Amino acid sequence: MTDNSYVHRLQAGASGKPILVVLHGTGGDENQFFDFGRRLLPEATIVSPRGDVSEFGAARFFKRTGEGVYDMADLARATEKMASFVATLAKEHEATDVLGLGFSNGANILANVLIEKGLFNASVLMHPLIPFQPKANPALGGRKVLITAGERDPISPAPVTRALAEYFEAQNASTTTEWHAGGHDIRQNEIDAIQRFFEPYR
């Protein structure tokens, strides 16, 4: 039997509302963005899983062999597991839309689920790093994607971020990018952009 569960926090929402999946960065946990998610969409079902991989004690959603070098077999495993986890909860809670928000490593697993499975109607990728050429997926047409990024981010370099945005645009996803002048930190203009992005789902 495949284990498709995570240690997680969940707040059930009102019927006829979306489910919002919030995904932490390396070293975070299920509490990192849970309250932020609740503030964004008070009536939605909010679920926040904890990454099931430990990197020297820091929780992650998939393994890597170095900074920016992914264990692609484990990324594939994690993608299948996350997609099953989210699809099961969305069905259980009769969600109208499946929404995602991830930061750093959380953005990376969210992006890869999007690339491989579609699944999410609208996704916020905060400082993502997809250091490979994703496969084409026509099912992404019409999906909504917001990428937030730092122009001087040493972990998620700007050219790689732009390439990811161009990939989603090429799949006909509705893609917006919000930049700030800093690095791998979250700034107020990102938060404002995220609030605007999710406003239609409140």
Secondary structure, DSSP 8 states (H G I E B T S, - for coil): -------EEEE---TT--EEEEE--TT--TTTTHHHHHHH-TTSEEEEE--SEEETTEEESS-EEETTEE-HHHHHHHHHHHHHHHHHHHHHTT-S-EEEEEETHHHHHHHHHHHHH---SEEEEES----S-----GGGTT-EEEEEEETT-SSS-HHHHHHHHHHHHHTT-EEEEEEESSSSS--HHHHHHHHHHHGGG-
